[in-house]
């Protein structure tokens, strides 16, 4: 517990100035976090990052995560971001032909899906901060209140296992408790921060966001269980890796934009 607390304090000291300042420093931080998270997945799946497929996967992830306004110059060459993404995917698939079975279709699928999963999540982290600091706080409160409510209510009254094959300690009661906690805490912040939007619609959106936040956590748990690892990485002592800390946000952040809350 002491290690977890020290790590949390150091992380706040390091990252909080970036969150508060926003702009290019925060965007660069988002790209860095996405790169580390991608490295953790590649390491789990036994794909070296310093390889042809590893480098192409990193470049593909950067292409996805970088804010769109920095790619406006592509139109001068008659290109679009989606077309370049296709080129990256095509290169990964082409490498399966010339790698002498060292890199195959399954690994290409992992590389592409990881780029989309990590890239889009951190892309929307930067987009959310550009929309305003209050929206970042709102997103964090959704995740933190959901996790806290699920943990304490699950421990207090949890009896029915939610997904025992993936995460044995999570319960249906905790799952519901997390949603309720998010409605109270994140919903209260949204109201008192006077953020725009219909509160009734935000209420229903929060239910969806809390559910997806918990799904994001379960997805990463399933990933780690499949590959037989306890944590995605060791960069945050007592907390695991970047993916361990951002798994819920990677689902919540894009959804905030899809639901047009931002």
Secondary structure, 3 states (H helix, E strand, C coil): CHHHHHHHHHHHHHHHHHHHHCHHHHHHHHHHHHHHHHHHHHHHCCCCCCCHHHHHHHHHHHHHHCCHHHHHHHHHHCCCHHHHHHHHHHHHHHHHHHCCCCCCHHHHHHHHHHHHHHHHHHHHHHHHHHHCHHHHHHHHHHHHHHHHHHHHHHHHHCCCEEECCCEEEEEHHHHHHHHHHHHHHHHHHHHHCCCCCCHHHHHHHHHHHHHHHHHHHHHHHHHHHHHCCCCCCCCECCCECHHHHHCCHHHHHHHHHHCCCC
